[in-house]
Amino acid sequence: MPQPNNPLGVPLMDEDHARLEALFAAAANLEDAGLPSALEEIRAELAAHFAREEKLMQTHQVPVLPCHIELHQALLDQAAAGTGFVERADMVGLRVHLAGALAHLVEQHVATADTVSAAFIKGDMSGFACAG
């Protein structure tokens, strides 16, 4: 499996993130007719990924899990907002939503919340120490 753009060193997270990145990249190159099914595939993969990640975080007793679950829900809500573009047959808007806004939000989630959660999972918080 290819590595994601921002590997975290947690195999489940890295594999899922690489899969999501591939879905977003593929959606950017689709004809308009394929965008609605790409949206549904991305929504399903996000939901499945979040469930796996939350279970992993629960197993490792990651203390930020409740906040992380809220962030996941916000991302799922953003993904669901894409259905409005489908209903309006606005494929330009859907393309921007998938390849731009949603992909960026997921990327930022990985770079921030997932980075902290991965450190807890690995037991390595050294990169987060406060300067004395």
Backbone torsions as a table, in degrees:
resi	resn	phi	psi	omega
1	MET	NA	134.2	178.7
2	PRO	-65.8	155.3	177.3
3	GLN	-79.5	147.5	175.8
4	PRO	-74.3	169.5	178.3
5	ASN	-60.4	-32.4	-177.6
6	ASN	-126.3	77.1	-178.7
7	PRO	-65.4	137.8	-176.9
8	LEU	-107.2	-9.3	-179.7
9	GLY	82.6	13.7	174.8
10	VAL	-118.1	109.1	-171.3
11	PRO	-51.2	-47.5	-178.8
12	LEU	-58.6	-46.1	-178.6
13	MET	-66.3	-45.7	-178.3
14	ASP	-63.1	-43.1	179.3
15	GLU	-63.5	-45.7	179.4
16	ASP	-64.3	-42.4	-178.7
17	HIS	-64.9	-39.3	177.2
18	ALA	-62.5	-41.0	179.0
19	ARG	-63.9	-43.2	178.7
20	LEU	-64.6	-42.9	178.0
21	GLU	-59.4	-40.0	178.9
22	ALA	-64.5	-39.7	178.7
23	LEU	-64.6	-43.6	178.2
24	PHE	-64.1	-42.2	179.5
25	ALA	-63.6	-41.9	178.9
26	ALA	-64.3	-40.7	-179.4
27	ALA	-62.0	-34.8	-178.6
28	ALA	-65.0	-21.6	-176.9
29	ASN	-106.3	5.7	-177.9
30	LEU	-80.6	153.5	167.5
31	GLU	-68.4	157.4	-178.3
32	ASP	-52.4	-39.8	-176.2
33	ALA	-61.9	-25.2	-179.0
34	GLY	-88.9	-8.6	-175.4
35	LEU	-65.9	-42.2	179.5
36	PRO	-59.7	-40.9	179.1
37	SER	-70.8	-31.8	175.8
38	ALA	-63.9	-41.4	176.8
39	LEU	-57.7	-47.5	-178.5
40	GLU	-65.1	-37.7	177.9
41	GLU	-65.8	-41.4	178.1
42	ILE	-65.8	-43.5	178.4
43	ARG	-60.2	-43.9	-179.7
44	ALA	-65.2	-42.0	-179.7
45	GLU	-68.4	-39.2	176.0
46	LEU	-59.6	-47.5	-179.0
47	ALA	-61.9	-43.8	179.7
48	ALA	-66.0	-42.9	178.5
49	HIS	-60.9	-48.0	-178.2
50	PHE	-61.0	-39.6	177.8
51	ALA	-62.2	-45.0	178.4
52	ARG	-63.7	-44.3	-177.8
53	GLU	-65.3	-42.9	179.5
54	GLU	-64.2	-38.1	177.1
55	LYS	-64.0	-43.4	177.5
56	LEU	-61.1	-44.6	179.8
57	MET	-64.1	-38.5	178.0
58	GLN	-65.1	-43.3	178.7
59	THR	-58.4	-38.4	-178.2
60	HIS	-92.9	7.4	177.9
61	GLN	51.2	48.6	178.5
62	VAL	-70.0	119.9	-172.4
63	PRO	-67.9	-18.0	-179.5
64	VAL	-91.4	11.1	-176.3
65	LEU	-54.7	-47.0	-178.9
66	PRO	-57.8	-42.0	177.8
67	CYS	-67.3	-37.7	-179.1
68	HIS	-64.7	-39.5	177.7
69	ILE	-61.9	-40.4	177.7
70	GLU	-62.9	-40.0	178.0
71	LEU	-65.0	-40.3	176.9
72	HIS	-60.0	-43.7	-179.4
73	GLN	-63.6	-38.9	178.3
74	ALA	-63.1	-38.9	177.5
75	LEU	-68.1	-39.0	176.4
76	LEU	-64.0	-37.6	176.7
77	ASP	-64.3	-40.7	177.1
78	GLN	-63.9	-41.7	178.1
79	ALA	-62.3	-42.6	179.8
80	ALA	-64.0	-28.9	178.8
81	ALA	-61.5	-21.7	177.5
82	GLY	-62.8	-23.8	-179.9
83	THR	-65.0	-26.0	176.5
84	GLY	-62.4	-37.3	176.9
85	PHE	-66.2	-39.2	179.1
86	VAL	-64.1	-46.1	-178.9
87	GLU	-60.8	-33.5	180.0
88	ARG	-89.9	1.8	-176.4
89	ALA	55.3	36.6	-179.9
90	ASP	-99.2	83.3	-176.9
91	MET	-73.5	-26.9	174.9
92	VAL	-65.0	-46.7	177.9
93	GLY	-62.2	-40.6	179.6
94	LEU	-65.4	-41.3	179.4
95	ARG	-61.2	-45.0	178.8
96	VAL	-64.7	-40.7	179.8
97	HIS	-61.8	-47.2	-176.8
98	LEU	-72.4	-53.8	-172.7
99	ALA	-81.4	-19.5	-178.4
100	GLY	-107.7	-81.5	-170.3
101	ALA	-61.5	-55.3	-175.3
102	LEU	-66.8	-44.2	178.5
103	ALA	-59.6	-41.0	179.5
104	HIS	-65.8	-43.7	179.6
105	LEU	-61.9	-41.3	178.2
106	VAL	-66.2	-43.0	178.3
107	GLU	-59.2	-43.2	179.1
108	GLN	-67.5	-35.2	176.8
109	HIS	-61.9	-43.8	178.9
110	VAL	-62.8	-44.4	-176.1
111	ALA	-69.6	-20.3	-177.1
112	THR	-113.4	-82.1	-173.4
113	ALA	-61.0	-42.9	-178.8
114	ASP	-69.8	-32.5	178.2
115	THR	-62.6	-44.0	178.3
116	VAL	-66.4	-45.1	-179.1
117	SER	-63.1	-39.9	178.4
118	ALA	-62.6	-38.2	178.4
119	ALA	-62.7	-42.3	176.2
120	PHE	-61.8	-45.0	-178.4
121	ILE	-60.9	-41.7	-179.2
122	LYS	-80.4	-10.4	-178.4
123	GLY	71.6	27.7	-177.5
124	ASP	-127.1	90.7	179.0
125	MET	-99.1	14.1	-175.3
126	SER	-59.7	-33.3	179.8
127	GLY	-74.1	-2.7	-176.1
128	PHE	-116.3	11.7	-179.0
129	ALA	-68.6	142.5	177.1
130	CYS	-78.7	142.6	177.1
131	ALA	-70.7	140.7	-176.4
132	GLY	-91.4	NA	NA
